[in-house]
Amino acid sequence: MYEETLARETHGDVRISRNADPDPSMAGPDASLIQHWTAVLAGMACSVLPDDSSPPKSSSLPESSSLPGAAAGFETPVPAAPGAQEVLAAPAALIDQIRALEELKAAASAAQARATALFDAITRRTQAAAGARAEDLGKGVGAQIGFARRESPHRGNRLLGLARILTREMPHTLHALTTGVISEWRATLLVRETACLTREDRQRVDELVAGNLSALEQLGDRQLIARIKTLAYTLDPHSVANRTAKAAAERFVSCRPEPDTMTYVTALLPAAQGVGVYAALTREADRLRAAGDPRTRGQIMADTFVERTTGQARAEDVRIEVQLIMTDRTLLAGSAEPAVLPGYGMIPAQTARNLVRGGPDDGPGAPGPDIQPDKTVHTWLRRLYTKPSTGQLVGMDSRARLVPSGLARFIAVRDQVCRMPWCGAPIRNYDHIRSFHEAGPTTADNLQGLCEACNQAKEAPGWKATVVTEPPIQPHAREPRTLQPHTVETRTPTGHVYRSTAPAPPGTARWPGRSVSEPRPCPCPYPW
């Protein structure tokens, strides 16, 4: 099932199919056709509309039916890109074109699913022939899929699970995706909502829901989910009940950044607990509002949530260490250079100074004067230095295999998030780029921060990572050679190469006509 497939992929415990031979019919469209379509679509995007005062000429777009046909079979001749006058002359044809392009996107997603399943089967067969253990077969496949789609390895594993189910268990859904009746997201909903069913029941739901294309096309997301749940409960009510019981074990809390230096802290809880938390916050907000608190109801609920979670009297007086990276110019000289809040990203200079100052917030929704700051809350400033020639943080080293805590904190400051391309997950492991058993040193240059999934994927056979010691020469740059921050080159078993560069610390970015000429201290709350 979908979640189980993803879980097995993540932990390396994958059930092996007896029929792992790739099916030639699963191969996607010819690469030249894909390149041709890419060029045509790029040409459409580059069309320049004339001035509004120019009267449109009577013309028409190419037949819109050519696009859906190509989307389904990739065999119809490619129409020429319309000119600006043609676009203005046929607004109805633009709607037809948008629909046709949406169907093309869906067909491309189906082709990706087939190619993904085929790549997975070939990789497993190759690994088995090389003598890999059964539990290691398929290791690293999801990460390669993610890289190919410019997605994180975690997202790649989910796309791999989706492709397996579509090609092996849900042929009607795959056909609907191929013909452009549903989008990749709705195909994902069909797979996700049938995850608790047996293979036979899932195929029955697939036939009943996706087998009727005209009815399927009319269903929105909520209607589709409701239809699937109704059939699933009818076919196997016990599995639905078991899924509900299992869901409580998957409760968690997550944090993700939002614009304007805000963040979402989200908790997935059992329904009774979630409703209880919200009701408690609502009661407290109503009580304080009745007592004359000037804050809005939502502001009081948010502040109460922080105060009850951290145990502080005020939401602003959080005792835990907040990692803030900023230059001395931003802190002391009023510079506009932004700072970095690890786990969030860039924040404005004034916001960073306010966090360091720790004073009361005078903005809208600030607590009233009767709530005084906690005098026991302290702000610590630590400093890191940058190299004068590159702007890189000055490194540390160790002769031990295990990364010392000070060096680990240094890597966390430098990398901020997982260094694998397109990942961005929180750092969980500090990985030797050149492995320790290959005499790789435990130094800042030979370490990178990775999430747990990326660290496991990197250990699959055929993966190799190296530190780029000489940055590439840029032929159009004014300087003959541009020094870059710490860069890691990862080579996958297929020979594809991906590069990851550590983000530049605040105040060290190179701009035309400027250079980093002297060591610059970077206040940081890491004690070493």
Secondary structure, DSSP 4 states (H G I P E B T S, - for coil): -HHHHHHHHHHT--PPPS--PPPGGG--S-HHHHHHHHHHHHHHHT-----TTSPPPS--PSPTTHHHHHHHHS-SPPPPPPPHHHHHH-HHHHHHHHHHHHHHHHHHHHHHHHHHHHHHHHHHHHHHHTT--GGGTTTTHHHHHHHHTT--HHHHHHHHHHHHHHHHT-HHHHHHHHTTSS-HHHHHHHHHHTTTS-HHHHHHHIIIIIS-HHHHHT--HHHHHHHHHHHHHHH-HHHHHHHHHHHGGG-EEEEEEETTTEEEEEEE--HHHHHHHHHHHHHHHHHHHHTT--S-HHHHHHHHHHHHHHT-SSTT---SPP--B--HHHHHS-----EEETTTEEE-HHHHHHHHH-----STTPPPTTSPPPTT------EEEB-TTT-PBP--EESSSSPPHHHHHHHHHHH-S--STT--PPP-EEEESS-GGGT--EESTTEEEE-HHHHHHHTSTT-EEEE--SPPP-TTSSSS----S-EEEEE-TTS-EEEEEPPPPTT----TT----S--EEE-----
